[in-house]
């Protein structure tokens, strides 16, 4: 009986070890798979084809991190923070377009001329992080941000009634317009 009891304890320890290891590894695997699918946006090319770009894929691309803020139509400075995002020009590279339309979750839309999308003095990114907080925990969701070296986009410098109108939050779709 003592031999059989030792055998049972040995098997119980082995089974417990396997269950413990499984309990540690399974959540990591599931989390990794969810991150790969995770939040995403749609990019619609001028030819009508659509592709999804996930947060996981964005983080695999080169991205820009800079301080940024903008001036709204009333002249107030808003949303100062450190943003990280992929250049819009990198997301749509190798595609012919005249402008890009950013569409927000609530239906807000802004059309952005190609010259603004590709302006190296005022790099335009699809931000996925602000002040170290990533989408989906960052409540603004994916956001267009304009990040010049000095960090501020004034209405005068950007030649706009409201530089803030380009800082679209909760972006769900980018649509390339034909030339």
N, C-alpha and C positions, 0 to 999 in steps of 0.2 A: 504494500500500500504506500509506503514511503517513497519508493521508486516512482510509482505512478503519480503521486502528489508532486514530486520534483519535476516530472515531465510536464505536468499541467502548468506549473508555475513558469517553467521555461517557455512554453507556448504562449502563455498569457503575457509574459514580458515581450516576446517577439511580436505578437499581435499588437500590443500597446505601442511598441516602437513604430510599427508600420502606420498605425492610425495617427500617431503624433506627427510623424514626418509628413503624412498625407494632409493633415490639418494645417501644416505650415506651408506646404508647397502649392496646394490647390488654390488658395486665395491669391497667391502671387501670379499663377498662370492665368486665372480668370481676370485679374486686374490688368495684366499685360494685354490680353485679348481685347478687353473693353477699351483700353487706351488706344489701341490701333484703330478701332472703329470710331470711338469717341465723337465729340462734336465735330461738325463739318460745315462747309459752305459749298454751294454749287457754282461752277463757272460755266457760263453758256458762251460758246464761241460764236463768231459771226456766221458760221455755216450751220448753226443750230445744234451742233453736238454739245453735250453736257457732260461735265466730269465733276465728281465730288473730290474735295480736298479736305482731309481730316486734320485735326490738331496734331496728331502723331506725325503725319506727313510734313506739316509745316515746320515742326521742330527739327525735322531731318534736313531742311533746307537752310541755306545761309540766312540769317536774320539780323536786323538792325535793332540795337538797344540805345535809346537816347531819352533825355528829358524832353517833354513837350507840353505845350498849352496853346490855346487859341483865343482869339478875340471874337466875341459874338457881335450881333448887329447893333447892340447898345454900347459897344466899346468896352464891355467887361471881359476880363481874362478868366477863362474857365478851364477846369479839369487838368490842372498842373499835376504831372506825375512822370514816372519813368516807364516808358512803353517799349515793348519788344514785339517785333512783327516782321513778316516777310514783305519785301518790296513788291508792290502790285505789278511792277514791270517784270519781275521774276515769275510771278504767278501766270502771266499771260504771254510770256516770251514766245517768239517764233510764230506769233499770230498777227495777221494784218487786221487793224481796227482803226477807227478814227476817234472813237471815244469809248468810255466804259461807264456803264450805269451800275451804281451800287444800290441794292435793294435791301431795306431793313425789314425785320420781322413784322413791324407794325404797318408796312406798306410805304413808308417814306422812301423816296427815290431821289438820287442826285446823279446828274450826268457830268462826267469828268472828262475834259479834253485830253487826248493822248499826250499833248505837250505837258500838261500838269502831272500825269501819271509818270512820265519819264524825266521830270525836272530834277536834276541832281542837286540843285541848291535847296530844294524843298522836297526831299524824298518822301514819297507817300507809301505807307505800309498798311497791310492788314494786320493790325495788332491782335495778339492772342494773350498778352500779358500786360498788366499795369501794376507797378510797385510790387513786383514779385508774386502777384496773384494771377494764376492762369484761368482761362476759360475752362470749365464752366463756373468755377468759383468766383471769377471776376464778373460782377453783375452786369457790366456793359456788353457782354458777349464779344464776338469778333467785332473789331472797330477799325474804321479807316482813321489813321493818324498821319499828320504831316509833321515831319521831324527835321527841321533845319538844325545846323550845328548849334546855333544860339538857343534853341529850344522853344522859341516863341513865334507864332504865326499871327501877325497883326493884319487887320483889314487893309491898311494902306500898302504894306509890303506884299501882300498876296493879291492886291488889286481886286478885292471882292467886297461886296456890301457886308458880308459876314464870312470871315474865314472859317468860323465854326460850322457853317453849312456843309463843309466837306468832311467833317469829323463824324461820319455816320456810325452810330452804335447799333448793335444787334444785327450786323450784316449777315444775310442768309444766302445772297446771290450776287454774283458779278456777271454782267451781261456785256459782251463786246459788241459794239455797233460797227457795221460795215463802213468802209471808207467811202 
